[in-house]
Amino acid sequence: MDGSARDLTPPATDTHEWILTLSCPDQPGTVFEVSRFLLQHRCTIVESQQFSDAEIGRFFMRVQFRHTGPDTLDGRALRQDFNAVADAAMMNWRLTSRADKQRVLIMVSRYGHCLNDLLYRTSSGALDLVVPAIVSNHADLKGMADNFGVAFHHIPVTTASKPEAEAQLLELVDTLDVDLVVLARYMQILSTDLCQKLEGRAINIHHSMLPSFKGARPYHQAYDRGVKLVGATAHYVTSDLDEGPIIEQEVTRVDHTFSAEAVAALGRDNECRALSRAVGWHTQNRILLDGGRTVVFS
């Protein structure tokens, strides 16, 4: 924290319902100042959650509110007015309209279970977001993308072509105005440079038995060792492979009666559930970074 308030907000359309998220040094009066500001602007709070991290002395808050006035709330004016409150409390903050759906680009290789789950939940309205494109280093899942009417970009990756492939990805992120990149079983390691450019806006999923059972067929490896719990971890992508801030985890108990294929099937289900919740919470602006951890207002 450099002591100055930073507005991390993207442009938003006018609407009657908004979400304010913030973090700042923990000090008395923050909730009061935010509530007073909203009351002064004829807004009523629909949902409010807060958390104080006593170890680092930092306060986190998410407020969902609705404008009660007869006119439409001017988002730009509201942000400008809130700057005074934010500056005084040294806040990092974000103010978004609920009407603005986040644009999510999905990356995948050959395993399609997480991709299919995300696309179905989006098409059914369970996830309130937009998927403008799918990127894959293989062409296997193009048919799935076509079935859901989503553009499919086949970008092969080799050691030699990796910088060019990542440049193509970043170009898509920029041209499609992407808010979040989801690695839905994308089996390529992203470069440190790409991880830094996507910091805080890329989510990965993997089985949660790491660092054990690395490499191919991890669930079959776990079965061979008689593992009793299998799970999945959804986390933000960082340059530390599979060690970014954890958003959500799912776990299922297994026993000696399970076959290797049954263990793998349960693992796939865990991955789908953990990833869909993580993506949903991120796109609803329910996650705040707390150093190497996350605050999730689920």
Summary of the structure (lengths in Angstrom):
residues: 298
radius of gyration: 20.9
end to end distance: 25.2
largest distance: 65.1
contacts: 927
relative contact order: 0.13
helix: 32%
strand: 30%
